[in-house]
Amino acid sequence: QVQLVESWGGLVQPGGSLRLSCAASGFAFSRTTMSWVRQAPGKGLEWISTVNIADREYYADSVKGRFTISRDNGKNKVVLQLNSLKTAETAAYYCVKDDDSWGKGAQVTVSS
């Protein structure tokens, strides 16, 4: 069955960086569009970024220039590099397959 496992969340100071990883299994990863979304405490879901099967990247305006999505089809992995983080970006970050399957999330806390 489909499995998406996020890792490498954590606590970082404002302006700092983190690198989230999502290990995928149970489907044809190289033929699947992958995305990241996040949910801050008490707020709704926010789409962050998508990488399609042609390796084309898309970003929300709020993260453009600071976050980078990438995929490794050989390792069935999608990575989100988060730079220049802001306190308001404290949230649970989720890896999403084709808008139909989600991981359990990785917590990112941005605080001094």
Secondary structure by P-SEA (a helix, b strand, c coil): cbbbbbcbbbbbcccbbbbbbbbbcccccccccccccccccccccccccccccccbbbbcccccccbbbbbcccccbbbbbbcccccccbbbbbbbccccccccbbbbbbcc
